[in-house]
């Protein structure tokens, strides 16, 4: 193998860098701005709730012990660190409880990276307004998701976690735009960030480190942009290089055309979905189908003899492994546990993933009645339907009831409304903040691009509170 191999898509990295560095608020459609404001609120809630969790606290304590220059806030704590330290903590918090937004094709949760990066750089600079703030976030969403699209599901099947790998481009693009890097500097930011990509999917089976993938992606992207600002050079064809490039290395079957298709006219930043369940997105359609069947036919858990669940091959590989009570991460990523929680509680949200529920004998007994399989008919529909599910329930009396859900609730095709996202925000932010502060944050997120709208939002995110255990 050699670097003389033909590029996958000539000048792709430079084309994305030119687009990102030239992006202005006025270039972004109003509908995309409205969508990003909803994503902003959702991400704030995820970060504030995630800041209370033990894995995030470990990262926070480590960063605080370093004593870095206090220029950017550690959300909700009244404490500060360096830009790189703040994004490491805050982006870990954003991905800390499987609640963050999702872009289906790229398999990315861009909000838990873009918000911490934009907030930290805006605080450190002190001269960023709300329109520039949103523009930086849109740049991160747009570039990162396009990289994930081009990597395809092959990146995941090779064992990489997209949040830790493609996520570095969300961070680098957000940081580069907010630092006002020119196109050439942005190329080098991308080229350095891509060389720092990582994150292994085995982390889903119980390890805290899955949450850190988001934080490290954010930190790597920030370092890459800050270095590029100082003249540091990266791989100028990092995305398309035929040997040793991001796509040629991380994906066995990349689709490089997806990097640039519709750039500036088809906005990936407008294709964001939100999570009504605190679990991996791939299983949400299955959870909703089981819940609907039980509601429609008035079934209790003891009425059910068997549940059979057909999902895409990716979801099967991702989520249908044998459940063991080995931590919150494993429960949130596992199809069987979450279906059992839905059957008994009617929801799979924060309370269902408490540590003391993970080995509940009733849930473990129900899991033994669930069978999952990779459904070839779902796969034949293509990647757009990788979240689809077919659920059949057989009762103790021998009755059979079935339901197919092709587009999960919360997806762009079956969306949550802005009011739905606000209700979710109230639920998760309300667990750690008084109602008055929750209502204030809803108003501030919506008004962020008005004159002088950013400063009060950043101040509210910085305010100290007593974190929950």
VEXDREN-2710 file (C-alpha; in Angstrom, 1 decimal):
% VEXDREN-2710
k/r/px/py/pz
1/UNK/0.0/0.0/0.0
2/UNK/1.3/3.5/-0.7
3/UNK/0.2/7.1/-0.6
4/UNK/0.2/7.1/-4.4
5/UNK/-3.2/5.4/-4.5
6/UNK/-5.9/7.5/-6.2
7/UNK/-8.0/9.7/-3.9
8/UNK/-11.6/8.5/-3.3
9/UNK/-13.0/11.9/-4.2
10/UNK/-10.5/14.6/-5.2
11/UNK/-10.4/17.8/-3.2
12/UNK/-13.2/16.7/-0.9
13/UNK/-11.5/17.8/2.3
14/UNK/-10.8/21.3/0.8
15/UNK/-14.3/21.6/-0.6
16/UNK/-15.8/20.9/2.9
17/UNK/-13.3/23.3/4.5
18/UNK/-14.2/26.1/2.0
19/UNK/-17.9/25.6/2.7
20/UNK/-17.5/25.5/6.4
21/UNK/-15.1/28.5/6.7
22/UNK/-17.4/30.7/4.4
23/UNK/-20.7/29.7/6.1
24/UNK/-22.7/32.6/7.4
25/UNK/-25.9/32.8/9.5
26/UNK/-27.7/34.3/6.5
27/UNK/-26.8/31.3/4.3
28/UNK/-28.7/28.9/6.6
29/UNK/-32.4/28.3/5.8
30/UNK/-34.8/29.5/8.5
31/UNK/-36.1/25.9/8.9
32/UNK/-32.6/24.7/9.7
33/UNK/-32.1/27.5/12.2
34/UNK/-35.4/26.5/13.9
35/UNK/-34.3/22.9/14.0
36/UNK/-30.9/23.7/15.5
37/UNK/-32.5/25.7/18.2
38/UNK/-34.6/22.7/19.2
39/UNK/-31.4/20.6/19.1
40/UNK/-29.7/23.2/21.2
41/UNK/-32.3/22.9/23.9
42/UNK/-32.2/19.1/23.8
43/UNK/-28.4/19.1/24.1
44/UNK/-28.5/21.5/27.0
45/UNK/-30.8/19.2/28.9
46/UNK/-28.6/16.2/28.1
47/UNK/-25.4/18.0/29.3
48/UNK/-27.0/19.3/32.5
49/UNK/-28.4/15.9/33.5
50/UNK/-25.3/14.1/32.4
51/UNK/-23.1/16.3/34.5
52/UNK/-24.6/14.7/37.6
53/UNK/-23.6/11.1/36.7
54/UNK/-20.7/9.3/38.2
55/UNK/-18.7/8.7/35.0
56/UNK/-18.9/12.4/34.2
57/UNK/-17.9/13.3/37.7
58/UNK/-14.7/11.2/37.3
59/UNK/-13.8/13.2/34.2
60/UNK/-14.7/16.5/35.9
61/UNK/-12.6/15.7/39.0
62/UNK/-9.6/14.8/36.8
63/UNK/-9.8/18.0/34.8
64/UNK/-10.2/20.2/37.9
65/UNK/-7.2/18.6/39.4
66/UNK/-5.1/19.8/36.4
67/UNK/-5.8/23.4/37.4
68/UNK/-6.0/24.7/33.8
69/UNK/-6.7/28.4/33.0
70/UNK/-10.3/28.9/33.9
71/UNK/-11.8/30.4/30.7
72/UNK/-14.8/28.1/30.0
73/UNK/-17.5/26.8/32.2
74/UNK/-18.1/23.3/33.3
75/UNK/-21.9/23.3/32.8
76/UNK/-24.0/23.8/35.9
77/UNK/-21.1/23.7/38.4
78/UNK/-20.0/27.3/38.7
79/UNK/-16.5/26.0/37.9
80/UNK/-14.2/26.7/34.9
81/UNK/-11.4/25.1/33.0
82/UNK/-9.5/25.5/29.8
83/UNK/-11.5/25.3/26.5
84/UNK/-10.1/21.8/26.0
85/UNK/-10.8/20.7/29.6
86/UNK/-14.4/22.1/29.5
87/UNK/-15.3/20.4/26.2
88/UNK/-13.9/17.1/27.5
89/UNK/-16.2/17.3/30.5
90/UNK/-19.3/18.8/28.9
91/UNK/-19.3/16.6/25.9
92/UNK/-18.9/13.5/28.1
93/UNK/-21.9/14.8/30.0
94/UNK/-23.9/15.3/26.8
95/UNK/-23.4/11.6/25.8
96/UNK/-23.6/10.3/29.4
97/UNK/-27.1/8.8/29.4
98/UNK/-28.1/7.9/25.9
99/UNK/-30.4/10.9/25.6
100/UNK/-28.6/13.0/23.0
101/UNK/-29.9/13.8/19.5
102/UNK/-29.3/11.5/16.6
103/UNK/-28.5/11.8/12.8
104/UNK/-29.5/8.4/11.5
105/UNK/-27.4/8.0/8.4
106/UNK/-24.1/9.2/10.0
107/UNK/-24.9/7.4/13.3
108/UNK/-23.8/10.5/15.1
109/UNK/-25.1/12.5/18.1
110/UNK/-23.7/15.9/17.0
111/UNK/-25.4/18.0/19.7
112/UNK/-23.4/16.5/22.6
113/UNK/-20.2/17.6/20.8
114/UNK/-21.2/20.8/19.0
115/UNK/-22.8/22.6/21.9
116/UNK/-19.9/22.1/24.4
117/UNK/-17.4/23.2/21.7
118/UNK/-19.3/26.3/20.7
119/UNK/-20.0/27.3/24.3
120/UNK/-16.4/26.9/25.4
121/UNK/-14.9/28.9/22.5
122/UNK/-17.6/31.6/22.8
123/UNK/-16.8/32.0/26.5
124/UNK/-13.0/32.1/25.9
125/UNK/-13.3/34.6/23.1
126/UNK/-15.9/36.8/24.7
127/UNK/-16.9/38.5/21.4
128/UNK/-19.1/35.9/19.8
129/UNK/-22.8/36.7/19.2
130/UNK/-25.7/34.3/19.0
131/UNK/-25.8/34.2/15.3
132/UNK/-22.1/33.2/15.0
133/UNK/-22.7/30.7/17.8
134/UNK/-25.5/29.0/15.9
135/UNK/-23.5/29.2/12.6
136/UNK/-20.6/27.3/14.3
137/UNK/-23.0/24.6/15.5
138/UNK/-24.5/24.2/12.1
139/UNK/-21.1/23.9/10.6
140/UNK/-20.2/21.2/13.0
141/UNK/-23.5/19.3/12.3
142/UNK/-23.1/19.7/8.6
143/UNK/-19.5/18.6/8.2
144/UNK/-19.5/15.8/10.8
145/UNK/-22.7/14.2/9.6
146/UNK/-21.4/14.3/6.0
147/UNK/-18.3/12.5/7.1
148/UNK/-20.3/9.9/8.9
149/UNK/-22.6/9.5/5.9
150/UNK/-19.6/8.8/3.6
151/UNK/-18.1/6.3/6.1
152/UNK/-21.4/4.3/6.0
153/UNK/-22.4/1.6/8.4
154/UNK/-19.2/-0.2/7.4
155/UNK/-17.3/2.0/10.0
156/UNK/-19.6/0.6/12.7
157/UNK/-19.3/-3.0/11.5
158/UNK/-15.5/-2.6/11.7
159/UNK/-16.0/-2.0/15.4
160/UNK/-15.6/1.8/15.6
161/UNK/-17.9/4.0/17.5
162/UNK/-19.0/6.9/15.2
163/UNK/-19.3/9.3/18.1
164/UNK/-15.6/8.9/18.8
165/UNK/-14.4/8.7/15.2
166/UNK/-16.6/10.8/12.9
167/UNK/-17.4/13.0/15.9
168/UNK/-14.0/14.7/15.7
169/UNK/-15.1/16.4/12.5
170/UNK/-18.2/17.8/14.3
171/UNK/-15.9/19.4/16.8
172/UNK/-13.2/20.6/14.4
173/UNK/-15.7/22.3/12.1
174/UNK/-17.6/23.9/15.0
175/UNK/-14.3/25.1/16.5
176/UNK/-12.8/26.3/13.3
177/UNK/-15.9/28.4/12.4
178/UNK/-16.0/30.0/15.8
179/UNK/-12.3/30.8/15.7
180/UNK/-12.8/32.4/12.3
181/UNK/-10.2/30.1/10.6
182/UNK/-9.8/30.6/6.9
183/UNK/-10.3/27.8/4.4
184/UNK/-6.6/26.7/4.5
185/UNK/-6.5/26.7/8.2
186/UNK/-9.7/24.7/8.3
187/UNK/-8.3/22.1/6.0
188/UNK/-5.4/21.6/8.5
189/UNK/-7.9/21.5/11.4
190/UNK/-9.8/18.7/9.7
191/UNK/-6.5/17.0/8.8
192/UNK/-5.3/17.0/12.4
193/UNK/-8.7/16.0/13.9
194/UNK/-9.1/13.0/11.5
195/UNK/-5.8/11.6/12.6
196/UNK/-7.1/11.7/16.3
197/UNK/-10.3/9.8/15.6
198/UNK/-11.1/6.7/17.7
199/UNK/-13.6/4.9/19.9
200/UNK/-14.3/1.1/20.0
201/UNK/-17.8/-0.3/20.0
202/UNK/-16.9/-3.0/22.6
203/UNK/-17.3/-0.2/25.1
204/UNK/-21.1/-0.6/24.8
205/UNK/-21.1/-3.8/26.9
206/UNK/-20.7/-2.1/30.3
207/UNK/-17.8/0.4/30.2
208/UNK/-18.0/4.0/31.3
209/UNK/-15.5/4.8/28.4
210/UNK/-18.3/4.9/25.8
211/UNK/-19.4/8.2/27.3
212/UNK/-15.8/9.5/27.1
213/UNK/-15.7/9.0/23.3
214/UNK/-17.9/12.1/22.9
215/UNK/-15.7/14.1/25.2
216/UNK/-12.5/13.0/23.5
217/UNK/-13.9/13.7/20.1
218/UNK/-14.8/17.3/21.2
219/UNK/-11.4/17.8/22.8
220/UNK/-9.5/16.4/19.7
221/UNK/-11.5/18.7/17.4
222/UNK/-10.8/21.8/19.6
223/UNK/-7.0/21.0/19.8
224/UNK/-7.0/20.5/16.0
225/UNK/-8.6/23.9/15.4
226/UNK/-6.4/25.7/17.9
227/UNK/-3.3/24.2/16.4
228/UNK/-4.3/25.1/12.9
229/UNK/-4.8/28.7/14.1
230/UNK/-1.1/28.6/15.2
231/UNK/0.1/27.3/11.8
232/UNK/0.2/23.6/12.7
233/UNK/-0.4/21.4/9.6
234/UNK/-2.6/18.3/9.2
235/UNK/-3.3/15.8/6.5
236/UNK/-4.7/18.0/3.7
237/UNK/-6.6/15.2/2.0
238/UNK/-7.6/13.5/5.2
239/UNK/-11.0/12.4/4.1
240/UNK/-10.3/11.2/0.6
241/UNK/-6.7/9.9/0.7
242/UNK/-6.6/6.5/-1.0
243/UNK/-4.2/5.1/1.6
244/UNK/-4.3/6.0/5.2
245/UNK/-7.1/8.5/4.8
246/UNK/-10.1/8.6/7.1
247/UNK/-12.6/6.9/4.8
248/UNK/-10.1/4.4/3.3
249/UNK/-9.0/3.3/6.8
250/UNK/-12.1/3.4/8.9
251/UNK/-14.6/2.1/6.4
252/UNK/-14.4/-1.0/4.2
253/UNK/-17.2/0.2/2.0
254/UNK/-17.2/4.0/2.0
255/UNK/-19.4/6.2/-0.1
256/UNK/-17.3/9.3/-0.7
257/UNK/-19.9/10.9/-2.9
258/UNK/-22.0/11.5/0.3
259/UNK/-19.3/14.1/1.5
260/UNK/-20.4/16.7/-1.0
261/UNK/-23.8/15.7/-2.4
262/UNK/-26.2/18.6/-2.1
263/UNK/-23.7/20.7/-0.1
264/UNK/-25.3/24.0/0.6
265/UNK/-28.7/23.0/-0.7
266/UNK/-29.5/19.7/1.2
267/UNK/-28.9/20.4/4.9
268/UNK/-27.9/17.4/6.9
269/UNK/-28.2/19.7/10.0
270/UNK/-32.0/19.7/9.3
271/UNK/-32.2/15.9/9.5
272/UNK/-31.8/15.5/13.2
273/UNK/-34.0/13.3/15.4
274/UNK/-34.5/13.2/19.1
275/UNK/-34.8/10.4/21.7
276/UNK/-38.0/9.8/23.7
277/UNK/-36.3/6.8/25.4
278/UNK/-33.0/6.8/27.3
279/UNK/-31.5/4.0/25.2
280/UNK/-29.7/3.4/22.0
281/UNK/-31.8/4.8/19.1
282/UNK/-31.7/1.5/17.1
283/UNK/-34.2/-0.2/19.4
284/UNK/-36.7/2.6/19.8
285/UNK/-39.1/1.3/17.1
286/UNK/-39.1/-2.1/18.8
287/UNK/-39.8/-0.5/22.2
288/UNK/-42.7/1.6/20.8
289/UNK/-44.2/-1.5/19.0
290/UNK/-44.2/-3.6/22.2
291/UNK/-45.7/-0.8/24.2
292/UNK/-48.4/-0.2/21.6
293/UNK/-49.3/-3.9/21.4
294/UNK/-49.6/-4.1/25.2
295/UNK/-51.7/-1.0/25.4
296/UNK/-54.0/-1.9/22.5
297/UNK/-54.6/-5.4/23.7
298/UNK/-54.5/-4.6/27.5
299/UNK/-51.7/-7.0/28.2
300/UNK/-49.7/-7.2/31.4
301/UNK/-46.2/-8.8/31.5
302/UNK/-47.5/-12.0/32.9
303/UNK/-50.0/-12.3/30.0
304/UNK/-47.2/-12.6/27.5
305/UNK/-45.7/-16.0/26.7
306/UNK/-43.3/-14.9/24.0
307/UNK/-42.0/-11.8/22.2
308/UNK/-40.4/-12.1/18.8
309/UNK/-38.6/-9.1/17.4
310/UNK/-37.3/-8.6/13.9
311/UNK/-34.7/-5.8/13.4
312/UNK/-32.1/-4.8/10.8
313/UNK/-28.8/-6.7/10.7
314/UNK/-27.1/-3.6/12.2
315/UNK/-29.5/-3.4/15.1
316/UNK/-29.2/-7.1/15.7
317/UNK/-25.4/-6.9/15.9
318/UNK/-25.5/-3.6/17.8
319/UNK/-28.1/-4.5/20.4
320/UNK/-29.3/-8.1/20.5
321/UNK/-26.4/-9.6/22.4
322/UNK/-27.0/-11.7/25.6
323/UNK/-27.9/-9.3/28.4
324/UNK/-25.9/-9.3/31.6
325/UNK/-26.3/-6.9/34.4
326/UNK/-22.9/-5.3/34.1
327/UNK/-23.7/-1.6/34.2
328/UNK/-26.0/1.2/33.0
329/UNK/-24.3/1.4/29.6
330/UNK/-24.9/-2.2/28.8
331/UNK/-28.6/-1.9/29.8
332/UNK/-29.1/1.1/27.7
333/UNK/-27.5/-0.5/24.6
334/UNK/-29.3/-3.8/25.0
335/UNK/-32.6/-4.7/23.2
336/UNK/-33.7/-7.3/25.7
337/UNK/-33.4/-5.3/28.8
338/UNK/-35.1/-2.3/27.4
339/UNK/-38.0/-4.4/26.1
340/UNK/-38.4/-5.9/29.5
341/UNK/-38.4/-2.4/31.0
342/UNK/-41.1/-1.3/28.6
343/UNK/-43.2/-4.3/29.3
344/UNK/-43.1/-3.7/33.1
345/UNK/-43.0/0.1/33.4
346/UNK/-44.5/1.3/30.1
347/UNK/-41.4/3.4/29.5
348/UNK/-37.6/3.2/29.2
349/UNK/-36.5/6.5/30.5
350/UNK/-34.3/7.6/33.4
351/UNK/-35.8/5.6/36.2
352/UNK/-35.7/2.3/34.2
353/UNK/-31.9/2.5/34.1
354/UNK/-31.2/3.0/37.7
355/UNK/-28.4/0.8/39.0
356/UNK/-30.8/-1.0/41.3
357/UNK/-33.1/-2.1/38.4
358/UNK/-30.4/-3.7/36.3
359/UNK/-30.7/-7.1/37.8
360/UNK/-34.4/-7.0/38.7
361/UNK/-35.6/-10.6/38.8
362/UNK/-38.9/-9.7/37.1
363/UNK/-37.1/-8.1/34.2
364/UNK/-34.6/-10.9/33.9
365/UNK/-37.5/-13.4/33.8
366/UNK/-39.2/-11.5/31.0
367/UNK/-36.0/-11.3/29.0
368/UNK/-36.0/-15.1/28.8
369/UNK/-39.3/-14.8/26.8
370/UNK/-37.8/-12.6/24.1
371/UNK/-36.4/-13.8/20.8
372/UNK/-34.7/-11.4/18.3
373/UNK/-33.6/-12.0/14.7
374/UNK/-32.1/-10.1/11.8
375/UNK/-35.0/-9.6/9.4
376/UNK/-33.9/-9.8/5.8
377/UNK/-37.0/-7.9/4.6
378/UNK/-36.0/-4.9/6.8
379/UNK/-32.5/-5.0/5.4
380/UNK/-33.9/-5.1/1.9
381/UNK/-35.5/-1.7/2.5
382/UNK/-32.1/-0.2/2.7
383/UNK/-30.1/1.8/5.3
384/UNK/-32.9/4.4/5.7
385/UNK/-34.9/1.7/7.6
386/UNK/-32.2/0.4/9.8
387/UNK/-34.2/1.4/12.9
388/UNK/-37.4/-0.4/11.7
389/UNK/-38.8/-3.3/13.8
390/UNK/-41.4/-6.0/13.6
391/UNK/-42.7/-7.2/16.9
392/UNK/-45.0/-10.2/17.5
393/UNK/-46.4/-11.0/20.9
394/UNK/-47.9/-14.5/21.7
395/UNK/-50.1/-14.5/24.8
396/UNK/-50.3/-17.3/27.4
397/UNK/-53.8/-18.0/25.9
398/UNK/-52.2/-18.6/22.5
399/UNK/-53.3/-15.3/20.8
400/UNK/-50.8/-13.6/18.5
401/UNK/-50.6/-9.8/17.9
402/UNK/-48.1/-8.1/15.6
403/UNK/-47.0/-4.6/14.7
404/UNK/-44.4/-3.1/12.3
405/UNK/-42.9/0.3/12.9
406/UNK/-40.7/1.5/10.0
407/UNK/-39.8/5.0/11.4
408/UNK/-39.2/5.3/15.0
409/UNK/-40.9/8.0/17.1
410/UNK/-38.6/11.0/17.2
411/UNK/-37.1/10.5/13.8
412/UNK/-37.4/13.1/11.1
413/UNK/-39.9/10.9/9.4
414/UNK/-42.0/10.5/12.6
415/UNK/-40.9/13.6/14.5
416/UNK/-41.2/14.8/18.0
417/UNK/-42.6/18.3/18.0
418/UNK/-40.7/21.2/19.5
419/UNK/-43.3/21.0/22.4
420/UNK/-42.4/17.3/22.8
421/UNK/-38.7/18.2/23.1
422/UNK/-39.5/20.9/25.6
423/UNK/-41.4/18.3/27.7
424/UNK/-38.4/16.0/27.5
425/UNK/-36.2/18.9/28.5
426/UNK/-38.4/19.7/31.5
427/UNK/-38.2/16.0/32.6
428/UNK/-34.4/15.7/32.5
429/UNK/-33.4/19.3/33.4
430/UNK/-36.1/19.4/36.0
431/UNK/-34.3/16.5/37.8
432/UNK/-31.4/18.8/38.6
433/UNK/-32.7/22.4/38.3
434/UNK/-35.6/24.3/39.8
435/UNK/-38.6/24.9/37.5
436/UNK/-37.9/28.6/37.3
437/UNK/-34.4/27.9/35.8
438/UNK/-35.8/25.2/33.5
439/UNK/-38.3/27.7/32.1
440/UNK/-35.6/30.3/31.8
441/UNK/-33.3/28.0/29.7
442/UNK/-36.2/27.2/27.3
443/UNK/-36.7/30.9/26.7
444/UNK/-32.9/31.6/26.4
445/UNK/-32.3/28.8/23.9
446/UNK/-35.0/30.1/21.6
447/UNK/-33.8/33.7/21.8
448/UNK/-30.1/32.9/21.4
449/UNK/-29.8/34.6/18.0
450/UNK/-31.5/37.8/19.0
451/UNK/-29.3/40.8/19.8
452/UNK/-27.4/40.1/23.1
453/UNK/-29.1/36.7/23.2
454/UNK/-26.0/34.5/23.8
455/UNK/-24.5/36.0/26.9
456/UNK/-27.5/35.2/29.2
457/UNK/-27.6/31.7/27.9
458/UNK/-23.9/31.1/28.6
459/UNK/-24.3/32.6/32.0
460/UNK/-27.2/30.3/32.8
461/UNK/-25.2/27.3/31.7
462/UNK/-22.3/28.4/33.9
463/UNK/-24.4/28.9/37.1
464/UNK/-23.5/26.8/40.1
465/UNK/-26.0/24.3/41.5
466/UNK/-25.8/21.3/43.8
467/UNK/-25.4/18.3/41.5
468/UNK/-27.4/15.2/42.3
469/UNK/-25.7/12.0/43.2
END
